[in-house]
């Protein structure tokens, strides 16, 4: 009787011990640490890729800078890679110290970023776009510039002409960019008027 009991326990141990981890794993009580590490690493990689994609889409491609005048306020338009834009219109001035700053939001696809990127890539260093000579009103004249790849252009309203005999391609690209920026600002209809300008 004693021998049978011992034999019986030994048989049960021999059968159950190898199978026990499988039973526990199946019921979720025992987890493979290797599988946990792989799952965690995969999750982190996916999150990082999603964040990088979001940053590329929402990142700023270029910023248009418009100076103010007697009747208008200065503003900056940040153009995002997805074609959306944010216009930050300046706030208080010396003449109107209580005038608040404001912003305007434009949804994705508003701006043709493919065209803008092509023009900017063709020009490269926008700081090479130099201001030419053009007559402007001291009180009502404005200045339009663009910032791209940490470089800022001269006034796009007055682009310096190229000397004869010099490659005209950079000038043509700059003129195309000027036209694009002017058209874009016209389409956005940014409300840059001062509070007291209509009175």
Secondary structure, DSSP 8 states (H G I E B T S, - for coil): -HHHHHHHHHHHHHHHHHHHHHHHHHHTSS--HHHHHHHHHHHHHHHHHHHHHHHHHHSEEEEEEE---SSB--EEEEEETTS-EEEEE----SS-TT---EEEEE-TTSS-HHHHHHHHHHH--GGGS-B------TTT---EEEEETTEE---TTSB----TTS--HHHHHHHHHHHHHHHHHHHHT---B-GGGG-
